[in-house]
Amino acid sequence: MNDETSSIRNRTGKTVILYQNTGWSGSPDAFLPGSEWDDGKLSNDPIGDNEASSIYVP
């Protein structure tokens, strides 16, 4: 997923956080559980298109 992610679908019951850099560092962008938080176009989000390098699901 390193700098190749353009969309996200959170099908978990948890908040998913994408980070700009590896090791959960850099600018984070959180996606709450539920279909209303699916995002088919990350280019209009703080994380940006093809910028995510790590993901955290607590």
Secondary structure as GFF3:
##gff-version 3
##sequence-region A 1 58
A	DSSP	beta_strand	16	21	.	.	.	ID=ss1
A	DSSP	beta_strand	25	31	.	.	.	ID=ss2
A	DSSP	three_ten_helix	35	37	.	.	.	ID=ss3
A	DSSP	three_ten_helix	42	44	.	.	.	ID=ss4
A	DSSP	beta_strand	54	56	.	.	.	ID=ss5
###
